[in-house]
Every structure is written in structure tokens, then in C-alpha cells.
Amino acid sequence: MWQRTRSRAAAAGGAHVNEAERWVEFGMYLRQQRDNVGLSRREAARRSKVPESTWKDLETGHKTSYGGVRVLPNPGTEVLAKMATVLELSPEELSKHVGRLTPKNRSSSMTGSRDGVSVLTAKVARLSDRDRHLVESLVDQMLELG
């Protein structure tokens, strides 16, 4: 409960919002909703036709680590709609709680840049060669899925 209050307060005040923290909060919300309808993770996965591993990733707020880097979940709208149905929620209600930063919050966390590209470029430039290659590989994989 403390984390949820803290993030909402940070978002309302325009302070930097940690997207990873928002995913953890979403995971707690998702688990609570699943418990409310009395389903195990396995049963929720079976009914929604969404893999149990996806439920786990979302409930924990992260996916598998790659080279020591935790990857944030990135469910599509179809996945969220299937999950919402099983949780007896509207897709809109579930989507309200998703951990992604809204464009408004994202832009406030990237001050000093028109579109955030120069901020991201500066951050990537500070990484080691190994980590830069990892980031490049992850971005390539994300673009292939998009």
C-alpha cells in the first residue's frame, strides 16, 4: 500500500516516476484481483489462454533477467483483455493500473530533451560495451515484435 501511495504522489507532483515500481504495483493489483475471484495462477492462465509464465511475469513486475538486467513486462492489449475477462473486470479497468508510464509522465521524466532521444543516447553512451550490445539486442527484438 505504501508503494502505491508513494508512486501516485510522485506522479501527481511531477516528480520522477520509476516505471519498474509501477509494474510491481500493477503486479500486486493483478494478484489481488485474481485472489478476489478465487483463482490460482494456473487456473487463471487456463481460463484466459494466457501462459502461466506471463501471469507470473506480470504479478512479479518483471520478466527474466538477461545478463543481469531485469526486463519490464510489456503485455499487449489482447493479453490484457483476456486477463480482464477472467478477473471479471473491463479491459479499461485493468489497463488503468498497467505499469507503463503515460506519455505525460514519460515526457516529464525526460526533461531537457524534445523527444527523449538525447537523454536516452546519453544514458546508453555511459554503458559498457557489453551492456550497450545487450540494449541493442533487446531493442532489435522489441522492434521485430512490433
QUIHUJO-V459600 format. One record per pair of residues at least 6 apart in sequence whose ideal C-beta (glycine too) atoms are under 6 Angstrom apart, sorted by the first residue. I is the first residue (numbers start at 1). J is the second residue. D is the distance in Angstrom with one decimal. If there is no record, write none. Layout:
I:J:D / I:J:D
//
This chain:
3:25:5.7 / 4:25:5.2 / 7:21:5.7 / 7:22:5.9 / 10:17:5.3 / 11:17:5.2 / 11:105:5.9 / 14:108:5.5 / 16:109:5.3 / 17:105:5.2 / 19:101:5.1 / 22:99:3.8 / 23:61:4.0 / 23:72:5.4 / 23:73:5.9 / 23:99:3.4 / 24:61:3.7 / 26:97:5.3 / 26:98:5.7 / 26:99:4.2 / 27:58:5.8 / 27:59:4.4 / 27:60:5.6 / 27:61:4.3 / 29:97:4.7 / 30:58:5.6 / 30:59:5.4 / 31:59:4.9 / 33:87:4.5 / 34:44:5.4 / 37:87:5.9 / 37:88:5.6 / 41:52:5.8 / 41:55:5.0 / 42:52:5.7 / 44:86:5.3 / 45:52:3.9 / 45:55:5.3 / 47:86:4.8 / 48:82:4.4 / 48:83:5.4 / 48:86:4.2 / 50:79:5.5 / 50:82:5.2 / 50:83:5.8 / 57:63:4.7 / 57:73:5.0 / 58:73:5.2 / 62:70:4.5 / 63:71:4.4 / 63:73:5.9 / 67:134:5.0 / 80:91:6.0 / 80:94:5.6 / 80:95:5.8 / 81:91:4.3 / 84:91:4.5 / 84:94:4.1 / 110:116:3.8 / 110:119:4.9 / 113:119:4.6 / 124:135:6.0
//
